[in-house]
Amino acid sequence: MTQNPTSLNPTDLPEAITRYLTGRADKNVSAATSAFAPHATVTDDGHTYEGAEAITRWLGQTDTEYTYTTTLTGAERDAPDRYTVHQHLEGNFPGGKVDLRCRFVLTHGLISELSIAP
């Protein structure tokens, strides 16, 4: 059975997603990492990172490689454990601007999957 996404006020996102987004905005790798389940996976820019160590390295790399600002432009609940967050980034990365969809899957209140794509 397919569900239609439900628009959400970003303040209504689950705590783990909010913790991840706040940690990223503050460039606080520890806070962002704490939002993930131990065996979580992240797919970003064509690469998949599995487990806490790989996700911590990915967060540290992306936070030091480029300088950017992030604006949350929307959020949806796709299913009881699935959310999509829309963000606009501007910075010194190739292209300088991008609109991203961050698709989250939660398990036991933590992020078990995150897929980031334009």
Backbone bond lengths (Angstrom), bond angles and torsions (degrees), N, CA, C in turn:
res aa  C-N    CA-C-N  psi(-1)  N-CA   C-N-CA  omega(-1)  CA-C   N-CA-C  phi
1 M - - - 1.454 - - 1.523 108.94 -
2 T 1.316 117.48 126.72 1.451 122.82 -179.27 1.524 109.29 -93.80
3 Q 1.329 115.14 134.58 1.461 119.79 176.89 1.518 109.16 -104.72
4 N 1.316 116.36 148.64 1.443 120.88 173.53 1.522 108.49 -83.94
5 P 1.334 116.98 138.89 1.471 118.63 177.65 1.525 111.12 -61.16
6 T 1.314 115.87 146.57 1.450 122.70 177.19 1.517 108.27 -112.27
7 S 1.336 117.58 123.05 1.460 120.32 177.54 1.516 109.75 -62.54
8 L 1.332 114.95 141.64 1.463 121.42 179.86 1.507 110.12 -126.00
9 N 1.300 115.83 149.58 1.446 120.37 165.74 1.532 104.99 -73.17
10 P 1.327 119.29 131.74 1.470 120.33 -179.53 1.523 114.09 -53.03
11 T 1.323 117.92 -25.21 1.468 119.73 177.97 1.527 111.57 -71.40
12 D 1.339 117.67 -12.18 1.464 122.09 179.65 1.527 113.31 -96.54
13 L 1.332 117.35 5.40 1.458 120.35 177.39 1.526 110.15 -67.18
14 P 1.334 117.99 151.93 1.463 120.24 176.86 1.530 111.63 -59.42
15 E 1.316 115.05 153.20 1.464 121.76 -175.02 1.524 112.67 -56.65
16 A 1.335 119.18 -40.61 1.468 120.87 -178.63 1.523 111.48 -62.81
17 I 1.318 117.40 -40.41 1.467 120.21 178.73 1.518 109.99 -67.27
18 T 1.316 117.25 -43.83 1.463 121.10 177.71 1.539 110.80 -60.33
19 R 1.333 116.55 -42.54 1.474 121.19 179.43 1.529 110.67 -62.54
20 Y 1.337 116.48 -42.94 1.467 120.85 177.23 1.535 110.65 -62.26
21 L 1.334 116.87 -49.95 1.467 120.28 -177.92 1.531 111.75 -62.27
22 T 1.321 117.11 -41.95 1.465 121.31 178.86 1.531 110.30 -65.84
23 G 1.321 116.63 -43.72 1.463 120.30 177.36 1.512 112.07 -59.83
24 R 1.329 116.76 -41.82 1.475 119.91 177.82 1.523 111.11 -64.41
25 A 1.322 116.57 -45.22 1.464 120.21 -179.04 1.521 111.40 -62.45
26 D 1.336 116.49 -35.66 1.471 121.65 -179.44 1.522 112.53 -87.84
27 K 1.353 117.20 -0.13 1.471 122.67 -175.41 1.527 110.76 54.82
28 N 1.328 115.07 39.35 1.463 123.28 178.96 1.532 107.55 -105.11
29 V 1.341 115.28 91.26 1.457 121.39 -175.77 1.525 111.19 -58.67
30 S 1.323 117.56 -41.40 1.458 121.71 -178.47 1.532 111.27 -61.14
31 A 1.315 116.99 -45.33 1.470 120.80 179.50 1.527 110.61 -64.84
32 A 1.322 117.02 -44.87 1.464 120.40 -179.40 1.525 110.90 -64.24
33 T 1.324 116.99 -43.08 1.469 121.30 -179.66 1.520 111.75 -63.66
34 S 1.318 117.64 -33.98 1.466 121.00 -177.17 1.527 112.82 -65.24
35 A 1.319 117.97 -12.85 1.461 121.68 179.94 1.525 112.56 -82.48
36 F 1.347 117.63 -9.02 1.458 122.33 -174.79 1.524 112.45 -98.26
37 A 1.322 115.43 145.73 1.461 122.05 170.26 1.537 107.62 -68.09
38 P 1.335 118.02 153.60 1.470 121.12 -176.06 1.537 114.86 -55.29
39 H 1.322 118.45 -33.69 1.465 120.90 -177.19 1.527 111.77 -111.32
40 A 1.317 116.33 31.67 1.462 121.65 -178.26 1.527 111.10 -67.68
41 T 1.335 114.88 163.39 1.461 121.24 173.41 1.524 109.12 -127.92
42 V 1.332 114.32 145.30 1.462 121.69 175.13 1.521 106.94 -126.87
43 T 1.321 116.12 132.22 1.459 121.24 173.56 1.520 106.76 -116.65
44 D 1.344 115.29 122.01 1.463 121.62 -177.55 1.523 108.64 -148.41
45 D 1.303 116.69 132.05 1.455 122.58 174.31 1.534 111.83 53.72
46 G 1.343 116.10 39.80 1.448 120.77 176.53 1.521 115.78 80.94
47 H 1.319 118.54 3.26 1.463 122.83 179.89 1.523 109.45 -118.56
48 T 1.336 115.58 146.32 1.455 120.98 176.30 1.521 108.96 -114.92
49 Y 1.332 115.14 133.22 1.464 123.18 -179.59 1.519 106.95 -116.36
50 E 1.329 116.50 125.42 1.463 121.04 -176.05 1.515 110.47 -117.92
51 G 1.320 116.42 129.68 1.455 122.18 176.29 1.517 113.34 88.36
52 A 1.328 114.57 163.51 1.465 121.94 -173.48 1.526 113.11 -60.15
53 E 1.330 118.37 -43.34 1.466 120.30 -178.29 1.517 111.64 -63.82
54 A 1.314 116.96 -46.96 1.466 120.49 -179.65 1.527 111.30 -63.98
55 I 1.334 116.85 -40.30 1.468 120.06 179.56 1.524 110.39 -67.22
56 T 1.319 118.16 -39.14 1.467 121.38 177.33 1.528 110.44 -62.43
57 R 1.338 117.76 -43.42 1.475 120.89 177.74 1.522 110.63 -62.82
58 W 1.341 116.81 -43.62 1.465 120.87 179.20 1.523 110.75 -60.22
59 L 1.324 117.20 -46.43 1.468 120.74 179.55 1.527 110.85 -61.05
60 G 1.324 117.55 -45.25 1.457 121.19 179.94 1.516 112.30 -62.61
61 Q 1.334 116.18 -39.69 1.461 120.58 -179.59 1.512 111.61 -67.37
62 T 1.334 116.89 -47.85 1.464 119.45 -176.82 1.528 111.34 -68.22
63 D 1.331 117.25 -29.24 1.461 119.57 -179.97 1.525 113.06 -78.00
64 T 1.328 118.54 -19.10 1.468 120.25 179.70 1.523 112.47 -104.75
65 E 1.330 117.59 -21.39 1.457 120.85 -176.06 1.526 112.74 -72.83
66 Y 1.330 117.37 -37.75 1.459 121.70 -176.37 1.522 110.55 -133.40
67 T 1.330 114.52 156.57 1.456 121.73 171.37 1.523 106.53 -108.47
68 Y 1.327 116.62 130.15 1.456 119.47 -176.28 1.525 110.19 -156.14
69 T 1.323 114.54 161.31 1.457 121.27 171.97 1.522 107.88 -114.65
70 T 1.320 115.30 150.27 1.455 121.61 -177.98 1.517 109.46 -124.94
71 T 1.322 116.16 132.61 1.456 121.97 174.85 1.521 108.11 -121.68
72 L 1.317 116.61 121.45 1.458 121.49 176.73 1.526 107.29 -75.15
73 T 1.333 116.65 122.31 1.464 120.43 -175.46 1.521 113.79 -109.65
74 G 1.336 117.85 -7.90 1.450 119.89 178.17 1.515 111.54 175.37
75 A 1.322 115.72 164.91 1.462 121.19 178.73 1.524 109.01 -152.29
76 E 1.328 115.34 146.35 1.453 121.25 -179.73 1.520 109.91 -139.83
77 R 1.307 115.56 148.42 1.457 121.35 169.70 1.518 105.69 -101.09
78 D 1.326 116.12 116.16 1.461 121.75 -176.10 1.525 112.27 -89.63
79 A 1.320 116.62 -28.45 1.465 124.68 179.91 1.525 105.52 -163.82
80 P 1.330 119.01 172.73 1.467 119.46 -176.90 1.535 114.74 -54.16
81 D 1.337 118.03 -29.72 1.465 120.95 -178.16 1.523 113.19 -119.10
82 R 1.330 117.62 15.40 1.474 121.77 -174.61 1.529 110.53 -131.50
83 Y 1.326 114.20 133.23 1.459 120.97 -177.25 1.526 109.24 -137.57
84 T 1.328 115.47 149.24 1.457 121.64 173.55 1.520 107.90 -122.41
85 V 1.331 115.44 130.51 1.461 122.02 177.75 1.530 106.97 -116.61
86 H 1.311 116.39 131.35 1.463 122.36 178.78 1.525 108.20 -102.55
87 Q 1.339 115.35 130.70 1.462 120.77 -178.81 1.525 110.31 -133.27
88 H 1.327 115.18 148.05 1.461 122.15 172.73 1.522 106.94 -112.22
89 L 1.339 116.76 124.28 1.470 121.85 179.06 1.517 109.71 -112.96
90 E 1.334 115.50 140.48 1.462 122.27 172.01 1.512 107.46 -134.31
91 G 1.354 116.00 135.33 1.458 118.60 -179.40 1.512 112.64 179.42
92 N 1.338 115.07 -159.49 1.461 120.72 -174.88 1.530 112.36 -97.40
93 F 1.320 117.95 24.56 1.462 122.74 175.62 1.531 108.67 -87.13
94 P 1.334 118.63 163.81 1.469 120.22 179.79 1.530 111.61 -54.05
95 G 1.308 116.42 128.06 1.463 122.18 -178.30 1.519 113.62 93.56
96 G 1.330 117.33 -28.77 1.460 122.33 173.53 1.515 117.24 76.02
97 K 1.343 117.84 -23.11 1.466 121.77 -179.96 1.518 108.19 -144.62
98 V 1.327 115.92 143.37 1.458 119.85 175.39 1.524 109.34 -159.10
99 D 1.328 115.28 144.98 1.462 121.71 171.83 1.520 106.96 -104.26
100 L 1.324 116.84 126.23 1.456 122.42 -175.67 1.518 111.98 -117.34
101 R 1.328 114.42 150.12 1.462 122.82 169.41 1.517 106.50 -110.85
102 C 1.294 116.83 122.31 1.460 122.39 176.20 1.517 106.67 -107.45
103 R 1.325 115.73 113.02 1.471 121.11 -178.21 1.522 108.76 -102.44
104 F 1.319 115.39 119.31 1.460 122.98 -176.55 1.519 110.88 -108.31
105 V 1.338 115.79 140.61 1.458 122.73 168.20 1.527 105.57 -120.12
106 L 1.329 116.37 129.81 1.464 121.29 -179.84 1.523 110.30 -106.57
107 T 1.313 115.24 141.88 1.459 122.37 173.46 1.520 107.41 -133.88
108 H 1.325 116.55 121.68 1.469 122.17 -178.89 1.534 111.20 53.54
109 G 1.329 117.29 39.03 1.456 122.25 175.29 1.507 116.16 81.07
110 L 1.352 118.10 1.81 1.466 121.38 178.01 1.517 109.76 -119.31
111 I 1.324 116.53 160.06 1.456 121.47 179.23 1.533 108.33 -74.46
112 S 1.330 116.83 120.44 1.460 120.33 177.13 1.525 111.05 -103.44
113 E 1.324 116.89 -23.41 1.463 121.71 176.66 1.520 108.48 -144.85
114 L 1.327 114.91 139.80 1.460 122.11 173.57 1.516 107.12 -139.09
115 S 1.313 115.62 126.58 1.463 121.80 176.88 1.525 106.87 -122.96
116 I 1.334 115.88 125.28 1.466 121.66 -178.08 1.529 108.17 -116.04
117 A 1.332 116.75 124.70 1.456 121.05 -178.94 1.525 110.04 -153.42
118 P 1.338 115.92 154.36 1.478 119.33 174.81 1.510 111.65 -64.51
